Amino acid sequence: MADSSFDVVSKVDPMEAENAVNQARKEVDQRYDFKGVGAAIDFKGEQLTLHASSEERVKAVLDVVQSKFVKRGISLKAIDAGEPYASGKEYRIEAGLKNGIDSDNAKKLNKLIRDEAPKSVKSQIQGDELRVTSKSRDDLQATMRLLKAADLDLDLQFVNMR
């Protein structure tokens, strides 16, 4: 019998992210408490820049963006937001979307699978994703449960189940 496998990835759907940002822009434009504070959201590729006239207002804009991401089904673990900083007369927050599993996190996942998953399960790093293989589908499902339960700083998805 052939080995079964699946891939562990960490990706953000770009269309969902764009839709969430557009919804956040609309809300910021319409809300009364954002009138006259220069609140704005710039989104280019995987980079978000939030602007407002005070530190509290820019944090409120970030809160609006995060709530829209959650409503669109994107985990907050996929957003890497920095601290507010002054830029001229306004405050800004730089935030990026995390796509792919970096090598440090891939090594952590690999070690977790090696230590705690069923013994028949093997994993290997392939670029920015992790391939998990086993002869038993039940062992693979147990590994998925293990990875979901692990407290990681990543939003994991499981794809290509064969």
Backbone as CSV, one residue per row, in Angstrom:
resi,resn,N_x,N_y,N_z,CA_x,CA_y,CA_z,C_x,C_y,C_z
1,MET,0.843,-1.183,0.000,0.000,0.000,0.000,0.887,1.244,0.000
2,ALA,0.524,2.227,-0.793,1.321,3.441,-0.926,1.163,4.324,0.318
3,ASP,2.159,5.153,0.547,2.106,6.082,1.673,1.075,7.171,1.399
4,SER,0.381,7.560,2.453,-0.518,8.709,2.384,0.270,9.925,2.854
5,SER,-0.156,11.120,2.415,0.575,12.318,2.810,-0.335,13.537,2.793
6,PHE,0.128,14.596,3.427,-0.496,15.907,3.325,0.580,16.955,3.520
7,ASP,0.287,18.187,3.107,1.220,19.301,3.258,0.695,20.254,4.314
8,VAL,1.593,20.757,5.143,1.265,21.786,6.136,1.758,23.104,5.564
9,VAL,0.846,24.053,5.384,1.198,25.355,4.826,0.643,26.461,5.723
10,SER,1.141,27.653,5.502,0.618,28.833,6.187,0.469,29.916,5.135
11,LYS,-0.738,30.042,4.607,-0.987,30.989,3.522,-2.236,31.818,3.815
12,VAL,-2.232,33.037,3.306,-3.391,33.919,3.403,-3.937,34.092,1.990
13,ASP,-5.243,33.876,1.832,-5.880,34.077,0.537,-5.832,35.571,0.202
14,PRO,-5.131,35.966,-0.868,-4.975,37.395,-1.154,-6.295,38.115,-1.439
15,MET,-7.254,37.426,-2.047,-8.547,38.066,-2.328,-9.314,38.328,-1.035
16,GLU,-9.275,37.371,-0.114,-9.950,37.566,1.176,-9.299,38.701,1.948
17,ALA,-7.973,38.786,1.909,-7.266,39.863,2.599,-7.644,41.217,1.998
18,GLU,-7.697,41.278,0.675,-8.067,42.530,0.011,-9.507,42.923,0.342
19,ASN,-10.410,41.936,0.354,-11.799,42.219,0.719,-11.901,42.725,2.154
20,ALA,-11.149,42.122,3.072,-11.169,42.558,4.472,-10.663,43.992,4.602
21,VAL,-9.590,44.323,3.872,-9.046,45.688,3.921,-10.039,46.681,3.330
22,ASN,-10.705,46.315,2.227,-11.694,47.214,1.631,-12.867,47.460,2.583
23,GLN,-13.316,46.407,3.273,-14.390,46.583,4.255,-13.936,47.486,5.400
24,ALA,-12.694,47.315,5.841,-12.159,48.153,6.920,-12.061,49.611,6.467
25,ARG,-11.634,49.824,5.214,-11.561,51.198,4.680,-12.938,51.864,4.705
26,LYS,-13.956,51.126,4.262,-15.309,51.676,4.245,-15.767,52.051,5.651
27,GLU,-15.497,51.161,6.609,-15.916,51.445,7.982,-15.175,52.649,8.539
28,VAL,-13.878,52.755,8.285,-13.097,53.895,8.781,-13.596,55.193,8.146
29,ASP,-13.947,55.149,6.854,-14.453,56.346,6.182,-15.809,56.785,6.729
30,GLN,-16.639,55.833,7.181,-18.003,56.157,7.590,-18.167,56.432,9.082
31,ARG,-17.258,55.919,9.917,-17.455,56.056,11.361,-17.190,57.473,11.834
32,TYR,-18.051,57.929,12.741,-17.979,59.297,13.248,-16.688,59.547,14.025
33,ASP,-16.247,58.582,14.816,-15.059,58.800,15.646,-13.760,58.849,14.838
34,PHE,-13.817,58.546,13.538,-12.633,58.657,12.693,-12.664,59.909,11.813
35,LYS,-13.705,60.744,11.934,-13.797,61.969,11.137,-12.753,62.974,11.624
36,GLY,-11.989,63.530,10.689,-11.039,64.585,11.015,-9.758,64.132,11.702
37,VAL,-9.502,62.824,11.791,-8.262,62.361,12.421,-7.288,61.806,11.378
38,GLY,-7.610,61.921,10.111,-6.713,61.475,9.056,-6.519,59.978,9.020
39,ALA,-7.535,59.230,9.443,-7.425,57.770,9.474,-7.461,57.225,8.048
40,ALA,-6.473,56.380,7.729,-6.398,55.795,6.390,-5.702,54.447,6.462
41,ILE,-5.963,53.619,5.453,-5.358,52.296,5.355,-4.773,52.149,3.958
42,ASP,-3.479,51.848,3.876,-2.820,51.557,2.597,-2.483,50.078,2.567
43,PHE,-2.781,49.428,1.437,-2.522,47.996,1.301,-1.838,47.745,-0.030
44,LYS,-0.580,47.284,0.041,0.181,46.988,-1.175,0.805,45.610,-1.025
45,GLY,0.397,44.673,-1.849,0.945,43.324,-1.796,0.580,42.636,-0.500
46,GLU,1.568,42.441,0.360,1.339,41.829,1.660,1.623,42.814,2.786
47,GLN,1.694,44.113,2.479,2.070,45.118,3.456,0.914,46.089,3.701
48,LEU,0.562,46.278,4.970,-0.476,47.224,5.385,0.184,48.398,6.105
49,THR,-0.259,49.606,5.819,0.180,50.780,6.563,-1.072,51.507,7.039
50,LEU,-1.182,51.692,8.342,-2.324,52.366,8.946,-1.881,53.746,9.410
51,HIS,-2.699,54.780,9.123,-2.368,56.159,9.463,-3.479,56.746,10.324
52,ALA,-3.120,57.622,11.269,-4.086,58.423,12.022,-3.326,59.520,12.755
53,SER,-4.063,60.501,13.288,-3.420,61.660,13.908,-2.931,61.397,15.327
54,SER,-3.435,60.360,15.995,-2.972,60.064,17.356,-2.722,58.564,17.500
55,GLU,-1.983,58.233,18.536,-1.644,56.827,18.764,-2.893,56.001,19.056
56,GLU,-3.830,56.551,19.816,-5.062,55.819,20.145,-5.905,55.571,18.894
57,ARG,-5.979,56.549,18.007,-6.785,56.396,16.790,-6.175,55.361,15.849
58,VAL,-4.846,55.326,15.729,-4.233,54.345,14.834,-4.411,52.940,15.405
59,LYS,-4.411,52.805,16.740,-4.692,51.500,17.342,-6.144,51.095,17.092
60,ALA,-7.053,52.074,17.092,-8.462,51.790,16.794,-8.624,51.343,15.335
61,VAL,-7.866,51.944,14.420,-7.905,51.531,13.010,-7.403,50.082,12.892
62,LEU,-6.327,49.751,13.621,-5.826,48.375,13.624,-6.887,47.410,14.149
63,ASP,-7.615,47.813,15.167,-8.680,46.975,15.715,-9.776,46.729,14.673
64,VAL,-10.130,47.753,13.916,-11.133,47.602,12.852,-10.628,46.618,11.796
65,VAL,-9.363,46.763,11.392,-8.786,45.870,10.381,-8.789,44.429,10.891
66,GLN,-8.384,44.234,12.151,-8.349,42.882,12.705,-9.745,42.272,12.763
67,SER,-10.750,43.065,13.131,-12.111,42.525,13.200,-12.607,42.111,11.816
68,LYS,-12.247,42.859,10.779,-12.656,42.502,9.418,-11.933,41.240,8.936
69,PHE,-10.674,41.074,9.326,-9.945,39.859,8.969,-10.603,38.641,9.602
70,VAL,-11.003,38.758,10.869,-11.650,37.638,11.554,-12.974,37.296,10.876
71,LYS,-13.747,38.324,10.498,-15.029,38.073,9.829,-14.846,37.400,8.474
72,ARG,-13.717,37.644,7.817,-13.448,37.026,6.519,-12.775,35.664,6.657
73,GLY,-12.576,35.201,7.884,-12.023,33.867,8.103,-10.504,33.800,8.057
74,ILE,-9.834,34.943,8.251,-8.371,34.972,8.272,-7.927,35.086,9.722
75,SER,-7.068,34.186,10.144,-6.596,34.168,11.520,-5.737,35.398,11.822
76,LEU,-5.825,35.891,13.056,-4.997,37.024,13.457,-3.523,36.643,13.569
77,LYS,-3.241,35.346,13.605,-1.851,34.907,13.609,-1.170,35.217,12.276
78,ALA,-1.955,35.457,11.245,-1.402,35.745,9.922,-1.022,37.211,9.766
79,ILE,-1.361,38.052,10.747,-1.030,39.475,10.689,0.129,39.739,11.636
80,ASP,1.174,40.361,11.118,2.343,40.710,11.917,2.374,42.227,12.051
81,ALA,1.697,42.755,13.088,1.580,44.201,13.269,2.667,44.710,14.203
82,GLY,3.258,45.831,13.825,4.286,46.460,14.651,3.659,47.423,15.652
83,GLU,4.510,48.159,16.333,4.060,49.144,17.305,3.815,50.480,16.593
84,PRO,2.907,51.313,17.142,2.690,52.639,16.553,3.949,53.502,16.678
85,TYR,4.229,54.271,15.647,5.358,55.190,15.700,4.949,56.507,15.056
86,ALA,5.579,57.590,15.510,5.268,58.918,14.990,6.002,59.118,13.669
87,SER,5.291,59.711,12.723,5.872,60.035,11.429,5.355,61.410,11.039
88,GLY,6.123,62.429,11.372,5.649,63.790,11.136,4.539,64.122,12.108
89,LYS,3.391,64.543,11.590,2.258,64.897,12.446,1.280,63.752,12.638
90,GLU,1.606,62.583,12.135,0.686,61.459,12.260,1.387,60.254,12.874
91,TYR,0.588,59.294,13.277,1.110,58.026,13.786,0.818,56.946,12.756
92,ARG,1.715,55.962,12.689,1.563,54.876,11.733,1.803,53.541,12.419
93,ILE,1.185,52.508,11.846,1.469,51.129,12.220,1.732,50.376,10.925
94,GLU,2.872,49.716,10.867,3.213,48.856,9.737,2.808,47.433,10.094
95,ALA,2.099,46.770,9.210,1.687,45.383,9.436,1.908,44.595,8.152
96,GLY,2.334,43.364,8.309,2.554,42.499,7.157,1.751,41.225,7.308
97,LEU,1.476,40.587,6.194,0.791,39.298,6.206,1.839,38.201,6.120
98,LYS,1.718,37.217,6.991,2.670,36.104,7.005,2.220,35.038,6.011
99,ASN,3.057,34.773,5.045,2.809,33.705,4.069,3.988,32.765,4.070
100,GLY,3.717,31.489,4.190,4.785,30.499,4.201,5.277,30.230,5.613
101,ILE,5.917,29.095,5.774,6.478,28.702,7.058,7.978,28.956,6.981
102,ASP,8.486,29.859,7.819,9.921,30.133,7.798,10.691,28.939,8.360
103,SER,11.995,28.918,8.144,12.794,27.730,8.474,12.793,27.424,9.971
104,ASP,12.793,28.454,10.846,12.782,28.198,12.294,11.495,27.492,12.716
105,ASN,10.351,28.001,12.243,9.077,27.368,12.581,8.947,25.991,11.947
106,ALA,9.493,25.817,10.746,9.453,24.497,10.100,10.251,23.483,10.923
107,LYS,11.371,23.914,11.464,12.172,23.018,12.308,11.424,22.672,13.596
108,LYS,10.725,23.669,14.174,9.924,23.407,15.380,8.826,22.385,15.085
109,LEU,8.127,22.576,13.959,7.064,21.641,13.570,7.633,20.241,13.336
110,ASN,8.766,20.181,12.665,9.414,18.904,12.389,9.759,18.187,13.696
111,LYS,10.313,18.925,14.650,10.688,18.342,15.946,9.442,17.894,16.714
112,LEU,8.378,18.707,16.678,7.133,18.350,17.353,6.566,17.051,16.779
113,ILE,6.572,16.922,15.462,6.065,15.706,14.819,6.941,14.510,15.189
114,ARG,8.255,14.698,15.170,9.173,13.613,15.502,8.984,13.146,16.950
115,ASP,8.779,14.113,17.885,8.698,13.775,19.310,7.338,13.241,19.738
116,GLU,6.242,13.848,19.225,4.931,13.558,19.793,3.958,12.844,18.859
117,ALA,4.206,12.836,17.578,3.288,12.186,16.642,3.527,10.676,16.688
118,PRO,2.579,9.887,16.147,2.806,8.434,16.061,4.106,8.130,15.325
119,LYS,4.727,7.036,15.682,6.068,6.715,15.181,6.128,6.471,13.677
120,SER,5.016,6.092,13.059,5.046,5.809,11.618,5.038,7.083,10.771
121,VAL,4.861,8.237,11.406,4.745,9.496,10.678,6.135,10.092,10.430
122,LYS,6.376,10.486,9.199,7.630,11.137,8.814,7.305,12.510,8.242
123,SER,8.203,13.474,8.455,7.983,14.811,7.899,9.276,15.334,7.302
124,GLN,9.121,16.177,6.285,10.292,16.797,5.676,9.927,18.204,5.224
125,ILE,10.905,19.093,5.310,10.711,20.491,4.941,10.896,20.610,3.428
126,GLN,9.930,21.268,2.772,10.010,21.509,1.328,9.747,22.984,1.075
127,GLY,10.785,23.781,1.072,10.640,25.216,0.852,9.935,25.863,2.029
128,ASP,8.778,26.471,1.771,8.034,27.136,2.840,6.833,26.314,3.294
129,GLU,6.916,24.992,3.097,5.864,24.105,3.581,6.490,22.820,4.115
130,LEU,5.655,22.004,4.732,6.122,20.776,5.362,5.304,19.617,4.813
131,ARG,5.954,18.552,4.332,5.271,17.366,3.832,5.296,16.313,4.923
132,VAL,4.108,15.783,5.255,3.984,14.760,6.294,3.469,13.491,5.623
133,THR,4.165,12.360,5.842,3.786,11.096,5.209,3.689,9.986,6.251
134,SER,2.846,9.008,5.937,2.696,7.825,6.786,1.942,6.767,5.994
135,LYS,2.046,5.520,6.421,1.269,4.453,5.786,-0.183,4.489,6.267
136,SER,-0.410,5.006,7.468,-1.738,5.004,8.073,-2.382,6.389,8.020
137,ARG,-3.582,6.460,7.447,-4.319,7.731,7.420,-4.733,8.162,8.824
138,ASP,-4.995,7.188,9.701,-5.364,7.519,11.079,-4.220,8.240,11.784
139,ASP,-2.983,7.807,11.532,-1.822,8.478,12.114,-1.682,9.901,11.576
140,LEU,-1.984,10.078,10.294,-1.928,11.422,9.714,-2.977,12.331,10.346
141,GLN,-4.181,11.801,10.579,-5.222,12.608,11.213,-4.855,12.939,12.653
142,ALA,-4.211,12.010,13.354,-3.741,12.281,14.715,-2.674,13.376,14.696
143,THR,-1.839,13.367,13.673,-0.808,14.401,13.528,-1.443,15.763,13.265
144,MET,-2.502,15.790,12.441,-3.218,17.053,12.206,-3.781,17.603,13.501
145,ARG,-4.402,16.734,14.311,-4.942,17.168,15.596,-3.828,17.700,16.501
146,LEU,-2.689,17.034,16.490,-1.545,17.466,17.295,-1.083,18.857,16.879
147,LEU,-0.975,19.100,15.581,-0.514,20.397,15.085,-1.534,21.498,15.345
148,LYS,-2.829,21.170,15.249,-3.865,22.162,15.552,-3.841,22.553,17.020
149,ALA,-3.570,21.585,17.885,-3.567,21.833,19.329,-2.295,22.539,19.787
150,ALA,-1.228,22.462,19.004,0.043,23.084,19.398,-0.108,24.605,19.401
151,ASP,0.517,25.235,20.385,0.446,26.692,20.512,1.581,27.305,19.702
152,LEU,1.304,27.555,18.428,2.307,28.106,17.526,1.908,29.509,17.105
153,ASP,2.877,30.265,16.630,2.621,31.629,16.185,2.298,31.656,14.692
154,LEU,1.710,30.569,14.203,1.385,30.430,12.785,-0.059,29.995,12.609
155,ASP,-0.647,30.413,11.503,-1.954,29.932,11.098,-1.713,28.794,10.106
156,LEU,-1.953,27.550,10.538,-1.634,26.401,9.703,-2.858,25.897,8.936
157,GLN,-2.629,25.502,7.685,-3.642,24.821,6.886,-3.043,23.511,6.400
158,PHE,-3.923,22.538,6.176,-3.506,21.219,5.709,-4.089,21.012,4.322
159,VAL,-3.215,20.795,3.342,-3.648,20.678,1.945,-3.050,19.423,1.326
160,ASN,-3.539,19.072,0.129,-3.033,17.943,-0.674,-3.072,16.614,0.062
161,MET,-4.161,16.346,0.756,-4.292,15.066,1.437,-4.454,13.974,0.388
162,ARG,-3.541,12.981,0.381,-3.585,11.901,-0.600,-3.557,10.582,0.125
